[in-house]
């Protein structure tokens, strides 16, 4: 049974019906799914969870279970980075999910609900991985998908989207320019549903499962600090929501991790707003970074990100492309772990925070690697041997 009671405007608290298709609230803000948490508390136990499959659907009482569309969303592992990070640094490796990124969580949930609510055509803007996930899950659900991406989106992502059945278009602009096209098409009767980040209620619920999983993996406790690569910020918002719900049903106490919003120096609207004490972030002009997933000049959920950071006693931090690239290299060569660029940003931010005394070496820190590093171009560092010349084996 579903324990969903209603949807709620994240800004005004206005209630909306959950059993019908919804976008943003009348205030133009994201809608949040609300539950009968007393009912969940009575129905869901830790003992019952232990007998369920280790996947993102295991806490189903805290999810809007619609017409489930799944490609096998496993619980992702926590992996130590002892040499490149430190003895208390763990990475939650979201690259193990279908389509190779954490976008699978939010898109699986959103597509499941869209299918249950009768949607037949979905459009979205993407920097790459979200579009790939939409293409896969929409294909699985029998829903048409149209994806718009910046013209410098990594080629592997564009081909992945097309290969999985979506119509994909390159746009001369950034992701918010792509979002404008999606919004205009939806408004002008193109017949598509806008599944842009936070413009429908259910991607947050899918991303929320990262927080549910993390708490269970750590024995129903939470780390001292979480470093999260922040573009649209759906996962950070979702995890903060998950922690509140877990406390409400008695699974955890009031302790919370400090939430760190990690951005790139070339696109850091949340960092600028956090430093200025603002609740909303201005659009970042001339956005640029090699970490395409966090190149989001303007986020519709900016105030929710900043609220979570401040309420947790956390902070927002920007790192350079050089720092995040070095972190990717170090994790690979020292710990055998291939981070994506955005994951590299979290390791770089952790190192910088440690050096500045913002976190301590004894603090248990969790970094999020949002996609498999295999999706990104790698330098050719191989060595070549001339098979026609004698090989001096002692020099190899």
Secondary structure, DSSP 4 states (H G I P E B T S, - for coil): ---EEEEEETTT--EE-TTS---S-TTS--EEEEE-HHHHHHH--HHHHTTS-SBTTTTGGGS---S---S--BPPPEEE-TTTT-TTEEEEEGGGSGGGBTHHHHHHHHHHHHHHTT--EEEEEESSHHHHHHHHHHHHHT-EEEEEEETTS-HHHHHHHHHTT-EEEEESS-HHHHHHHHHHHHHTT---EE--TTSSSHHHHHHHHHHHHHHHHTTS---SEEEEE-SS-HHHHHHHHHHHHHHHTTSS-S--PEEEEEEETTB-HHHHHHHHT-SS-PPPTT---S-GGG--S--TTHHHHHHHHHHTT-EEEEE-HHHHHHHHHHHHHHHS----HHHHHHHHHHHHHHHTTSS-TTS-EEEEE-B-GGGS----------TTS---GGG-
